[in-house]
Every structure is written in structure tokens, then in C-alpha cells.
Amino acid sequence: MPHARSFDTPGDQRVLIAGCGITGPVLALFLRSCGFEPVLYEGREEPDDAAGSFINLGPNGRSVLESLGIADQVLSAGEPTTRLVFANHRGRTIGRNPERTTVIKRGLLNKGLRDAAEKAGVPVEFGKRVVGVEQRGPGRVTARFADGTTAGGSVLIGADGINSATRAAVFPEAPAPSFTQGVGSGGFARTRGAGEADGVLRMVFGLRGFFGYQVLPGGEVYWFENHTEPEEPAKGWAASITDEQWRAELLRRHAADHRVVAGILRATEGPIGRWPLYDLPSLPSWHRQNVCLMGDAAHAISPHLGQGAALGMEDAVVLAKCLRDEAHPQRAFAAFESIRRPRVEGLVQRARKTGGHMTPNGPVGRALRDLMLPFFLRLSLKSADDVYGYRVAWDAPHRAVAR
Ligand SMILES: Cc1cc2nc3c(=O)[nH]c(=O)nc-3n(C[C@H](O)[C@H](O)[C@H](O)COP(=O)(O)OP(=O)(O)OC[C@H]3O[C@@H](n4cnc5c(N)ncnc54)[C@H](O)[C@@H]3O)c2cc1C
């Protein structure tokens, strides 16, 4: 067991965590292991383990789960990706990246983390959608839920995602999420045309969109697509069209690309997810009195680097260390923000830039991209090491966070 907890709020070790998504349960597990009493309050009425598409979890995220001793168990529902291979729209390989990651269905990652938290004795309450927060002096905070109930604790952590109600309640001045001029899609297919399971996540730079896929043992194909969309879709757009309409749109968009893309789109079973892509502009502050934000609630990043979940997990270990090692929550929150902000905000910018470069205009731009990509990939391996190689030692004092 690491250090004894030095948080000196008299009597109350209860940490309220809004959101049992990806980062909330990871934080709860660390806090539980050093003597706090975290409780997870989840807005959904019940678990939905089939929800969403899939996540590619970087080694920096995996290492956080390893320090909790739950990586193998939680990620057993996923499959390793042993390298990335990039192709142009004709299917010609133009670059490789040897990064090892894990692909896992989002709902199963969520279930694995939630199960691990419950097994460690962390209560998880569903149907508890935070709608208001009252700060009642040092070490006293109350969360108000949509069902009319309340819960009190010494601190409240907002791990309730990009549209965080905790953020809205405590930081009314915070900027809203910003549309990144991109739309993402994803789904699961079965087609022999996508090849054999070989651990490779293939990325196709299509003429009008970027398409990624991996064939898993058993033949299921996990795929995603991102493309540029200058106008922000209206609220409710995704629900206003059918899966078939969206499949037809994606088929039109990728009609001139390598036939594997259309084959996967046609063979997709079940829903075809579609999401306008947002990130979060820099917030003036991540904490106020007894409340602190983490994960997407503090710094949502567009998916082009595949890093949001891993960064939220890094947040969890750093925030737990700060609460463990600092005597007062406000000091812990300030230390957490000062350690984490430079890294995550740099990556939010980088992800936006990467998204903007995925579909260059015209044949000259594409030829240049095909020529330069191997060079840029070699260069980016160095900077990828900053992204994927980041490690946080749970046993070390909180100031010694990065490897
Ligand atoms: C299309 C897409 C693809 C992505 N791909 C990747 C990827 O490949 N790799 C990667 O690392 N990241 C990826 N991300 C980012 C990743 O999904 C997020 O960064 C990550 O889910 C953030 O975790 P979180 O716990 O902060 O928020 P979430 O996972 O969003 O969890 C928030 C939880 O809070 C709950 N909640 C919401 N409101 C309330 C409320 N008022 N009260 C109580 N509970 C509430 C929600 O129901 C949810 O369970 C992707 C994101 C998108 C949009």
C-alpha cells in the first residue's frame, strides 16, 4: 500500500464522483486503495454495455490500469493492435507505425472498469444525474440529482464527460464545447474482404474521408470513419436520419476509394454510429472550492490521436495522488491542474491539427502527402513517444509524475 492519506477534512472521507464512464471508476479505484470512500453517481438509469463503438487505448492508458492490477482483466474484452499501417485511397501502403495499443468496445471497457470498482467496494449508483451543486464551506459539498435526491461529501469530482453538468453548475462562465468541423462514424462488420485477423489497424486516407479498420480473431471488423464537415450539424441530427441513409452517404463519400471500404460499410451489422466531433476550449480553471473537473469534463479532445480515454486515466492517477499527498483539497486540486494542464491542452491542439490534415485537397496535395507521410511518420514516432510513453508511478510522491 502506498502512502497514508493526509487529506485532513475532519470526519468525512467521502468523495462524490459524478459519472461512471471511463475516468470516474479509475479515480474511484485509486482513491479507495488509499483510504478514501468514493461513491460513483451515474446519470444513466442502468448500465448499457453495448453502448457506443470502440476505443483504441494507448499504452499510457494501459499502464494506469496496470498500476491498479486490473489491466489484464479489464482489457481481456479487447484485442491488441500490434501496429498501424497507412494506405492512400487506392490502397497503396504509404507508412507504418509500430505502436502497440488495445482495441476494445466502449461498453465493455466501461463494464470492466465498473465491475473492478464494485469489486473493490466502491458503490455505483445509477439514475443519479447531477443537476446542481451546493458548496457549503470548506470540506462540505452537496450534489443535487434529477430524481430529487441529494448526496453530501467532502469533495465532488466532475467526471461526467464533455457536456459535464458539474462544470455547468460550478463554472457557469466556462466556454461551451467547440465543433471541430469533423464528423465521426463507427460500427462492426463481418466480411472476408477485409482480410485475416493480424493485429493491424489499417488506416485509409480516402479522397473525402479517413477510414480505419481492424479485423479481429473470429472475423469481426471494427471500423471508424472521420471526415470534414464545415457546418455544425443541428442538434438531434444523428437521430433524425436512419442507419441506411448514413450508410448510403458514407458509400457515396468513399465511392472512389479502395473497395475494401465499401465492402466493410455494406457488411456492417447493427447500428452505424455517427457523431459531430467536439473538443473543449481551455477552461479558466478546473477547480473551485470543493469541486474539481477531470477527463473530458476538463479537457475533451477530438478523437484524431486516440488519446481521450488514456488521458482521463492519467488524470485519475495524478488526481488521486494529489488528494492522497496534499493536506487540503484545494491544494490537491491546484497541484493536479498545474501538473496536467500543459500536457493535455497541448494534445487537444495537436489532435485538432491532425484532424484538419486528414483529407488534403486535390491530386497535388495528395501526392505530396503520400510522398511525405513516411518521413512525417518517422518524425512523429519521436513525438508519439511523448504521447504514448508518459507514465505515472502511483508509489512516487505526486510531484514526481512523469517518467
Ligand atoms: C467518436 C469518438 C472516438 C473516440 N475514440 C477514442 C479512442 O480511440 N481512444 C481514446 O483514448 N479515446 C477516444 N475517444 C475519447 C474518449 O471517448 C473520451 O475521452 C473518454 O470517454 C472520456 O472519459 P470520461 O470518463 O471523462 O467521460 P465519459 O466516458 O463520457 O463518461 C462520462 C460519464 O458521465 C455520465 N454522465 C453524464 N452526465 C452526467 C450527469 N449530469 N450526472 C452523472 N453522470 C453523468 C455519462 O453517462 C458517462 O457514463 C473518442 C471519442 C469520440 C467522441
The ligand as a MOL file (V3000), in Angstrom:
LIG
                    3D

  0  0  0     0  0            999 V3000
M  V30 BEGIN CTAB
M  V30 COUNTS 53 58 0 0 0
M  V30 BEGIN ATOM
M  V30 1 C -16.0120 9.2720 -31.8150 0
M  V30 2 C -15.0300 9.1860 -30.6750 0
M  V30 3 C -13.9970 8.2590 -30.7220 0
M  V30 4 C -13.0810 8.1820 -29.6900 0
M  V30 5 N -12.0430 7.2770 -29.7730 0
M  V30 6 C -11.1410 7.2140 -28.7890 0
M  V30 7 C -10.0540 6.2810 -28.8630 0
M  V30 8 O -9.9310 5.5130 -29.8210 0
M  V30 9 N -9.1560 6.2640 -27.8300 0
M  V30 10 C -9.2670 7.0820 -26.7510 0
M  V30 11 O -8.4210 7.0180 -25.8390 0
M  V30 12 N -10.2860 7.9730 -26.6600 0
M  V30 13 C -11.2080 8.0560 -27.6370 0
M  V30 14 N -12.2450 8.9540 -27.5450 0
M  V30 15 C -12.3250 9.8300 -26.3670 0
M  V30 16 C -12.9130 9.1100 -25.1610 0
M  V30 17 O -14.1420 8.5120 -25.5090 0
M  V30 18 C -13.1440 10.0960 -24.0230 0
M  V30 19 O -12.0080 10.9030 -23.8550 0
M  V30 20 C -13.4430 9.3710 -22.7220 0
M  V30 21 O -14.6320 8.6350 -22.8470 0
M  V30 22 C -13.5510 10.3560 -21.5750 0
M  V30 23 O -13.8800 9.6700 -20.4010 0
M  V30 24 P -14.7280 10.4250 -19.2750 0
M  V30 25 O -14.8870 9.4350 -18.1830 0
M  V30 26 O -14.1060 11.7340 -18.9660 0
M  V30 27 O -16.1220 10.7450 -19.9530 0
M  V30 28 P -17.2080 9.7040 -20.4730 0
M  V30 29 O -16.5740 8.4570 -20.9140 0
M  V30 30 O -18.0420 10.4700 -21.4240 0
M  V30 31 O -18.0590 9.3640 -19.1760 0
M  V30 32 C -18.9110 10.3160 -18.5690 0
M  V30 33 C -19.9620 9.5500 -17.7610 0
M  V30 34 O -20.7320 10.5250 -17.0430 0
M  V30 35 C -22.1090 10.2200 -17.2060 0
M  V30 36 N -22.8430 11.4840 -17.0510 0
M  V30 37 C -23.0580 12.4480 -17.9850 0
M  V30 38 N -23.7420 13.4780 -17.4400 0
M  V30 39 C -23.9430 13.1440 -16.1330 0
M  V30 40 C -24.5590 13.8080 -15.0480 0
M  V30 41 N -25.1280 15.0150 -15.2040 0
M  V30 42 N -24.5700 13.2100 -13.8340 0
M  V30 43 C -23.9960 11.9780 -13.6590 0
M  V30 44 N -23.4070 11.2940 -14.6620 0
M  V30 45 C -23.3670 11.8830 -15.8740 0
M  V30 46 C -22.2150 9.6190 -18.5940 0
M  V30 47 O -23.3920 8.8310 -18.7040 0
M  V30 48 C -20.9360 8.7830 -18.6450 0
M  V30 49 O -21.1190 7.4960 -18.1110 0
M  V30 50 C -13.1770 9.0410 -28.5710 0
M  V30 51 C -14.2280 9.9670 -28.5080 0
M  V30 52 C -15.1420 10.0480 -29.5460 0
M  V30 53 C -16.2550 11.0540 -29.4680 0
M  V30 END ATOM
M  V30 BEGIN BOND
M  V30 1 1 1 2
M  V30 2 1 2 3
M  V30 3 2 2 52
M  V30 4 2 3 4
M  V30 5 1 4 5
M  V30 6 1 4 50
M  V30 7 2 5 6
M  V30 8 1 6 7
M  V30 9 1 6 13
M  V30 10 2 7 8
M  V30 11 1 7 9
M  V30 12 1 9 10
M  V30 13 2 10 11
M  V30 14 1 10 12
M  V30 15 2 12 13
M  V30 16 1 13 14
M  V30 17 1 14 15
M  V30 18 1 14 50
M  V30 19 1 15 16
M  V30 20 1 16 17
M  V30 21 1 16 18
M  V30 22 1 18 19
M  V30 23 1 18 20
M  V30 24 1 20 21
M  V30 25 1 20 22
M  V30 26 1 22 23
M  V30 27 1 23 24
M  V30 28 2 24 25
M  V30 29 1 24 26
M  V30 30 1 24 27
M  V30 31 1 27 28
M  V30 32 2 28 29
M  V30 33 1 28 30
M  V30 34 1 28 31
M  V30 35 1 31 32
M  V30 36 1 32 33
M  V30 37 1 33 34
M  V30 38 1 33 48
M  V30 39 1 34 35
M  V30 40 1 35 36
M  V30 41 1 35 46
M  V30 42 1 36 37
M  V30 43 1 36 45
M  V30 44 2 37 38
M  V30 45 1 38 39
M  V30 46 1 39 40
M  V30 47 2 39 45
M  V30 48 1 40 41
M  V30 49 2 40 42
M  V30 50 1 42 43
M  V30 51 2 43 44
M  V30 52 1 44 45
M  V30 53 1 46 47
M  V30 54 1 46 48
M  V30 55 1 48 49
M  V30 56 2 50 51
M  V30 57 1 51 52
M  V30 58 1 52 53
M  V30 END BOND
M  V30 END CTAB
M  END
